[in-house]
Amino acid sequence: MTGQLPSPTYATLLCGVCLLLVRLYYSTLTFSARSRGRPLPPGPRPLPIVGHLFNIPKLLPWKAYRKYSQQYGKIISLQAMGQTLIVVDDPEIAVNLLEKRSGI
């Protein structure tokens, strides 16, 4: 009996699962390092691994963000593929964050 190599489909699947596990581990490490234990603003419930990738609108985003802000508050957060998006729905809060606190 000779040693047989795994089929290309099996090897591809195994490689994909390994890459997915590495990505999940990396996302966990970078999130905990970035947040330093501080919670993000509320937002829709994320999906595993991809986060809010399907909640981030591509057409007419201001309408979707307005709907989210009515449901979750004037500051919401969305995460997709390791990136965090903070949406501010109040001009006064935006000016305060961008001008008055820009030095922090």
Summary of the structure (lengths in Angstrom):
residues: 104
radius of gyration: 19.9
end to end distance: 67.8
largest distance: 74.7
contacts: 221
relative contact order: 0.11
helix: 48%
strand: 13%
